[in-house]
Amino acid sequence: MATVLSGIRSTGRLHLGNYLGAVKNFVKLQDEHDCFFFIADYHSLTTHPKPEQLHQSVRQVLVEYLAAGLDPEKVTLYVQSDVPEIAELYLLLNMNAYLGELERTTSFKDKARKQPENINAGLLTYPVLMAADILIHQATHVPVGKDQEQNLEMARKFAKRFNHMYKADFFNIPQPFNFGSELIKIPGLDGSGKMGKSEGNGLYLSDTEKQLRKKVMKAKTDTGPTEKNSPVSEPVQNLFDIMKIVSDEAVLDQFKAAYADCSIRYGDLKKQLADDINREIAPLRDRIEAIEADDDYLKKVANLGAEKARESAGKTLKAVREIIGFKPF
């Protein structure tokens, strides 16, 4: 059994893409491994969110991941800032992280380019905080996307450096967890290959039926095929790819055949796709509304997660302090 850790963006409302992709796999993992899932609210401070926005975002994310199937009795599901041990390990690891290597990370260079007026130390040391998140629970495996591979490699580097500096075979060297062919990728509605918050093309689980239908009806297509059996353009193929996941096979075949013989009507395609997506999301939307209204349950979940996470983190931090040489008089 692996110890698997994954962070959840505190501003990362669940959209159809990450639900059908990563989150469904997270739900499977909780029955097979020792899993830690945390809402990364410390990380969000690099963009200076307002206090009311920060709390509401964390609450919304917690609601949606519970509705998606994460079981707080099976996993350790917690809010990052509820575990102060993470901040202390972050400080200790910062002492062995060097300016040059941090400045060369792709995530820092990208963020510095996007927010030149707010190049703060948190952006620079983001990989160190991510390493603390991982190492505090001695994680053996971390599910990461392409954009986070370098940061996981930094965590591996910091773990090896600590072990070498203090001549202690203490930290596990975390490995990437690869879902392989099981990871479903949902394209965007704007003709791009990716659905995501930053791309502004997401279909969110908390969207109302009306909101979702409006987004689908605005999806990018093309001017329509002019010759039989002509190649399918990328925007239309994206809609077919989503339909492949949420619609009956016969429905998809019908619209593909209509495209091939030039009789396709994109309005009909979008109406059908919106109906099928709504059918897929409706049960989740109902669970989100029920959980969102239950403040006592959310408080119980957050407290349980914090208790379990702090127990694990406390053991690691105690050992780290002793290895470094901090001892009580």
Secondary structure, 3 states (H helix, E strand, C coil): CCEEEEEEECCCCCEHHHHHHHHHHHHHHCCCCEEEEEEEHHHHHHHCCCHHHHHHHHHHHHHHHHHHCCCCCCCEEEEHHHCHHHHHHHHHHHCCCCHHHHHCCHHHHHHHHHCCCCCCHHHHCHHHHHHHHHHCCCCCEEECCHHHHHHHHHHHHHHHHHHHHCCCCCCCCCEEECCHHHCCCCCCCCCCCCCCCCCCCCCECCCCHHHHHHHHHCCCCCCCCCCCCCCCCHHHHHHHHHHHHHCCHHHHHHHHHHHHCCCCCHHHHHHHHHHHHHHHHHHHHHHHHHHHCCHHHHHHHHHHHHHHHHHHHHHHHHHHHHHHCCCCC
